[in-house]
Amino acid sequence: MQDRSSAEIIRDQRPLTVPPDLSVAQACAAMHKRRLGAVMVVVDLDRLVGIFTGRDAVRCLAEGCDAIHTRLEQVMTRNPTTLASEQTAIDALRLFNDGGFRHLPICHKGRVIGIVSRHDFRAMEHARLDEETRFFEILR
């Protein structure tokens, strides 16, 4: 089975990027409008500094933050794990599995070019990860 590169997975994607001074309310509205579970927080148009996800929004609200006045830079996940554009789908699934997260920014030469979520992968890629996981559990 040929592994798809992350660049192939995001080929036609228009990622949602926002500045760090955007409010939580504005970010959530943008996520809702585009039906996305995460936004990438960037400076200089495409240099990734953080990610803000639905989980971050729930945590923020649970902690009593004011979504209108709280800026993303205050509540985002800073310096998130990323995937290089030449890495493969199975590399992404391994990172998801190991890191316990659902969204993974794709970067090329330090610049954000897209984002993948667990739902972006084919059944055969999930099956391959399951096979690897079973193999390593046997070795334990």
Buried (B, 14 or more C-beta within 10 A) or exposed (E): EEEBBBBEBBEEEEBBBBBBEBBBBBBBEBBEEEEBBBBBBBBEEBEBBBBBBBBBBEEBBEEEBEBEEBBBBEBBBEEBBBBEBEBBBBBBBBBBBEEEBBBBBBBBEEEBBBBBBBEBBEEEBBEBBEEBEEEEEEEE
